Amino acid sequence: MEKSCSLLIHFDKGTPALANEIKEALEGNDIPAKIEAMKKAVMLLLNGETLPQLFITIIRYVLPSEDHTIQKLLLLYLEIIEKTDSKGRVLPEMILICQNLRNNLQHPNEYLRGATLRFLCRLNEVDIIEPLIPSIMNNLEHRHPYVRRNAVLAVMSVYKLPHGEQLLVDAPEKIENVLTTEQDPSAKRNAFLMLFQCAQERAINYLLTHVDRVSDWGELLQMVVLDLIRKVCRTNKAEKGRYIKIIISLLTAPSAAVTYECAGTLVSLSSAPSAIRAAANTYCQLLQSQSDNNVKLIVLDRLNELKSSHKDVMVDMIMDVLRALSSPNLDIRRKTLDIVLELITPRNINEVVLTLKKEVVKTQSGELEKNGEYRQMLIQAIHSCAIKFPEVASTVVHLLMDFLSDSNVASAIDVVVFVREIIETNPKLRVSIVTRLLDTFYQIRAARVSSCALWIIGEYCLSLSEVESGIATIKQCLGDLPFYSVSEESEAADSSKKTQQANSITTLSSRRPAVLADGTYATQSAASETAFSPPTVVQGSLTTGNLRSLLLTGDFFLGAVVACTLTKLVLRLEEVQPSKLEVNKATTNALLIMVSMIQLGQSHVLPHPMDNDSHDRIVLCIRLLCNTGNEVRKIWLSSCRESFVNMLSDKQLRETEEIKAKAQISHSQPDDLIDFYHLKSRRGMSQLELEDEVQDDLKRATGEFVKDENDANKLSRVLQLTGFSDPVYAEAYVTVHHYDIVLDVTVINRTKETLQNLCLELATMGDLKLVERPQNYTLAPESSKQIKANIKVSSTETGVIFGNIVYESSNVLERTVVVLNDIHIDIMDYISPAVCSEAAFRTMWAEFEWENKVAVNTVIQDEKGFLDHIIKSTNMKCLTAPSALEDECGFLAANLYAKSVFGEDALVNLSIEKQSDGKLSGYIRIRSKTQGIALSLGDKITLKQKGGN
C-alpha cells in the first residue's frame, strides 16, 4: 500500500543537505536552525532517503523541545519513518516515543494535545497506540473543542484498525454520549461521522430520533447526514421513503453546499416528478444566488443532466434557467442557451423568444466588450427557435434585420443566413422581408453579408415593383459609372514611364528640399515632381456606395454575385413587365454595369487583377442577357431555389436523425417483472413514495434499468504483459476514464519459491504521469496479487506505458527483472463525435496552426466505403450532408469533426478520387490547435486506412 502522509511538498534534490549538517543543526541550541534542519530531514525522507543515523539525535535533542513548530515537525517526522521491521513487528526504539506522546496528550497546551491526536489518526501500529488509549479517551471530555474534535477522530481511527474493536470495546457508546452532550459543530460532526462509519445503526437511530431538529444542525453535520442517507438507501431501497422527507427539509437550508448536495441526493434516490421538480428548483435558486462562475457552470451541468433524464419536468423550469443569461460570462450564457433550446415547446416558445429579443436589444448598449459575440449566440438561438416553430419568425425577423450592418461580421452573417432560411420556410413573410431588405441594403458593409443578401434579392423579388426596386437598389449602391476614368489610367501609365526616365537622368543638382506636411524637410526630384500624377478612381456618392467601395477593394467575387443577381432580376422582369422598352432599358443598364466591372478588373488602377472565375461568371451573365433560351431561363429562375430547398430539407433531416440518436433506446426483456401500480397496497406510503413507485414501474417496463454489458469490449482491454514461460505472469485490465487511467495488474507467481520485494516498476511516455510510487510485495509460491496503478492524463495524445517486474528469491543473490510488454493508450479513448456548424468548422480550420497530411493508401475501392471506414476508425462525426455523398462521380470530399474530453477540437478533411485502375488516391488532412492530437490522429489513420481492421 502507498504510505500515508499528510505532507506533500515539492523538494528539489539537486543539492541535498548532508546528514552530518542536519545532525549538527539538531544538536545545537538555535531554534530557527533546528526548524530548518527538521524541514530538510522531513523532505529528504519524503523523497526516498532513509537517514537512520538521525533517529537517536532527534530523540535526544528534539523530543524535549517546548517549541510548537518543532513539535509539529517532530510528529511529521515520526509519521514518515519506518516503525516496523521486515516482519511487521514494531522496532524496539519506537518505545522511546510512547512516553513523549503520552506527555503530549496530557500537556496543558491544547494545541499540542490536538496535534498529537491528529498524528495518532495516521498511526497504524497497535503496539504504539495501546498504551495511549486511556489518555485518548480522557481527551473526549477536555474543555477545549479543538482537543475534543481531534480526540473523536483519534478514537474513530483506532477503532477502525484490524484489532481496534478489542482496544475500544465501548467506543461507539461513549461517542454516542459525546454526540448527545456536545455543543461544538465540528466535534459533533466528527462524533456522528464516527458512528456513521463504525456503528451505523446507532447513527441511524440518532438521526431518526432527532429528525425534527436536522434543519437546525450545522452545515458540517448536515453534510454527513446526507452521506449516511445515500449509503443507507443504496443498500436498502425500501427505506428511502423515511429519508426523503429529511432531504426535502434540508433543501431550504441556509448553506449553499448543503442544498446542492440535497438536490443531488434527491435526484439519485427518487425519480418522482415532485422530487425532480424540487431538485431543479433548488439548482435554479443556486444559479441566481451564487456569484462564482465555476459554481454556476457546475449547476448548469446538473441541470443539463436533469434535462436528459427528466425533460418533462425541466420544461416547466425553462424561464428560471433563462435568468442565468444575466451573467456576463459567455461560457455560462452559451451553456444556458444550449439547455434552453432543447426544452422549447409550443407552450413556452413565445416567452423564450421574448426574453431572447430583450437580450438582443441589451447588446446594442455596447457596455461590454464581448457584446458582439453574445449577440451572435442570441441570433443563432432565435434562428433555432424560428426553425422549430415557424410561427414566431414574424416577431423576430425584422428586429434581427437591424443587425445586418453589425460591425461584428459573424453576427451579421448569422442574421442574413437566418433571413434566407425564414423567407423560404415562411412564404407569408416574403413581401415584408424583401421590402425591409431593400430599404436597409445600403447599410451593409461586409462582403459576405452583401453576397447572401444579393442572392435573396435575386431569388425572392417576384412582383414587378420588387424587381424594379431590386435593380434600382443595386444601381444606387454601385454608384455612377464608370468605376474609373480611361484618361486617368493612361495618365497613370504615362506617368510611370516618365518617372522611370526622370529617375535615370536625375542628378544630385536637380534635387531640392521640400517642406512636408509635418514641417520636416525631404529631398525631392524636380523631374518626378513635374511628371508624376497618381491614378484615382471615381468614388461616386459617399452615402450610397457600399457595393462600390467593396468592389474598389478588389472583391470581384462580390462583383460576380452582383452580375448574377442582375441577370436573375432582368430575366424575371421579362416575365412580369409587359413593356419591352423597360425590359430593354434594364438589360442595357445591367450589361453596362457588368462591362464596367470587367474593365475595372482588367485595368491597372487596382493592385490585383480580376480572378478568372469571377471573370468567366460575369462574361456568362453577359452572354445570357444577350441571348436567352428557355432551358437556361429555367435553370436561373427555378433550379437555384430548388437546390436551396433540398439543402434545407437535408439539414432538417440530419437534425431529426441526431435527435433520434440522442434518445435513449431501451427495451424490456419478455420475462421482466412488471408491478401494477393500482393493485399495490398504499398503506403508510406518502404521495412522493407513490410517485416514485410509478416512475420505477415505467422505467422497468421500458427497459431503462436494463444495461447490456459488452463482454467482448471488456476482454479487449485485458493486455498480456509477460510471456507464459516467465516465472512471473502478469496481465493488466486497462480502464480509461477521462483524466485517469487505472491499470489493474494481476501478478501470478508460477514458481515453487517465495518471491520477496516484488515491485511493479512503471514508466510513461507522452503526457502521462504516474500518481503513486511502486511498492514492494511478498508473493507466496503459486499465489497471485492484484496491483493497481493510477496514471493521470493531461492531453489528448497517444501515450505509452512500459516497465518491468523486479523481485528477489532465496536461491538467487541478484534481483531478477522481467520486462513487460508496452501498453499503448489509444487516442480513441479521449475523443468522441461532435457536431458544429459549417461556418464554425471553416473558422477553426483557418485558425488552427497544426496540420498533419496523410496520403490515402488503401485497398478499399469504394469512396463511400472508405469514408465510413475512416469514420469508424477515428470515432468522428461526418458533417457533410448525406445528399452530397450519394452520387458516384469518382470524387468525394467530406469534413469530419470530434471533440476531446479536454475540450480540444479535431478537424479532418477527406478528399479522394478514384483512379482509372479503380484505386483510391488523395489526402486526409488533420488540423488541431495542439500538435499531439494532430500527430496521434494521423498515426491512427495511417494504421487503420488499409481497411478491414
Sequence and secondary structure as in RCSB ss.txt:
>XXXX:A:sequence
MEKSCSLLIHFDKGTPALANEIKEALEGNDIPAKIEAMKKAVMLLLNGETLPQLFITIIRYVLPSEDHTIQKLLL
LYLEIIEKTDSKGRVLPEMILICQNLRNNLQHPNEYLRGATLRFLCRLNEVDIIEPLIPSIMNNLEHRHPYVRRN
AVLAVMSVYKLPHGEQLLVDAPEKIENVLTTEQDPSAKRNAFLMLFQCAQERAINYLLTHVDRVSDWGELLQMVV
LDLIRKVCRTNKAEKGRYIKIIISLLTAPSAAVTYECAGTLVSLSSAPSAIRAAANTYCQLLQSQSDNNVKLIVL
DRLNELKSSHKDVMVDMIMDVLRALSSPNLDIRRKTLDIVLELITPRNINEVVLTLKKEVVKTQSGELEKNGEYR
QMLIQAIHSCAIKFPEVASTVVHLLMDFLSDSNVASAIDVVVFVREIIETNPKLRVSIVTRLLDTFYQIRAARVS
SCALWIIGEYCLSLSEVESGIATIKQCLGDLPFYSVSEESEAADSSKKTQQANSITTLSSRRPAVLADGTYATQS
AASETAFSPPTVVQGSLTTGNLRSLLLTGDFFLGAVVACTLTKLVLRLEEVQPSKLEVNKATTNALLIMVSMIQL
GQSHVLPHPMDNDSHDRIVLCIRLLCNTGNEVRKIWLSSCRESFVNMLSDKQLRETEEIKAKAQISHSQPDDLID
FYHLKSRRGMSQLELEDEVQDDLKRATGEFVKDENDANKLSRVLQLTGFSDPVYAEAYVTVHHYDIVLDVTVINR
TKETLQNLCLELATMGDLKLVERPQNYTLAPESSKQIKANIKVSSTETGVIFGNIVYESSNVLERTVVVLNDIHI
DIMDYISPAVCSEAAFRTMWAEFEWENKVAVNTVIQDEKGFLDHIIKSTNMKCLTAPSALEDECGFLAANLYAKS
VFGEDALVNLSIEKQSDGKLSGYIRIRSKTQGIALSLGDKITLKQKGGN
>XXXX:A:secstr
     S       SS   HHHHHHHHHSS HHHHHHHHHHHHHHHHTT   TTHHHHHHHHTTT   HHHHHHHH
HHHHHS  B TTS B GGGHHHHHHHHHHHT S HHHHHHHHHHHTT   HHHHGGGHHHHHHGGG SSHHHHHH
HHHHHHHHHTSTTHHHH TTHHHHHHHHHHH   HHHHHHHHHHHHHH HHHHHHHHHHTGGGGGGS HHHHHHH
HHHHHHHHHH GGGHHHHHHHHHHHTT S HHHHHHHHHHHHHH   HHHHHHHHHHHHHHHHH   HHHHHHHH
HHHHHHHHH HHHHHTTHHHHHGGGGS  HHHHHHHHHHHHTS  TTTHHHHHHHHHHHHHHGGG  STTHHHHH
HHHHHHHHHHHHH GGGHHHHHHHHGGGTT SSHHHHHHHHHHHHHHHHH GGGHHHHHHHHHHHGGG   HHHH
HHHHHHHHHH  SHHHHHHHHHHHHHHH SS SS HHHHHHHHHHHHHHHHHHHH  GGGEEEEE TTS EEEEE
HHHHHH          SSS HHHHHHTTT HHHHHHHHHHHHHHHHHHHHH   HHHHHHHHHHHHHHHHHHHHH
HHSSSSSS   HHHHHHHHHHHHHHHS  HHHHHIIIIIHHHHHHHHHHHHHHHHHHHHHHHS      TT    
 GGGS  TT  HHHHHHHHHHHHHHHHTTT     HHHHHHTEEE S TTSSEEEEEEEEEETTEEEEEEEEEE 
SSS EEEEEEEEEEESSEEE S   EEEE TT EEEEEEEEEE SS  EEEEEEEEEEETTEEEEEEEE   EEE
 GGGTEEE    HHHHHHHHHH  EEEEEE   S   HHHHHHHHHHHHT EE S GGGGTS SSEEEEEEEEEE
TTS EEEEEEEEEE TTS EEEEEEEEESSHHHHHHHHHHHHHHTTS  
